[in-house]
Amino acid sequence: MENYSAENVIEKKSFDFAVRIYFLNEYLIKEKKAYTFAKQILKSGTSIGANVAEAQHAQSKADFISKMSIALKETAETVYWLRLLKATEVLNDNEAESLLNDSSEIYKILSSIVKTSKEK
């Protein structure tokens, strides 16, 4: 049973993205022997969903905004690592673009949530 509600798009997308990042990490270690990249992207890519999950139980509006802002920063860092993996040809264009598209969508949603939350 999933622990997130069907209506919470960012929670679902960030969780699903973390699963993809986990499998990317395994691929980077086993197939590419890219240990440093694997460690970095695993930390930032899974942190997105962890912070989104924490935000769902925030103690205040400021706490919610803080957790979502951290998730946004982690998304930006993950994009950096994905771009670097592509530029160094550790990932091919198709592999990188799929993950970059997902992270871009997550970034846009998080940006909107943070912006809207600050305005209320």
Secondary structure, DSSP 8 states (H G I E B T S, - for coil): --SS-TT-HHHHHHHHHHHHHHHHHHHHHHTT--HHHHHHHHHHHHHHHHHHHHHTT-SSHHHHHHHHHHHHHHHHHHHHHHHHHHHTTSS-HHHHHHHHHHHHHHHHHHHHHHHHHHH-
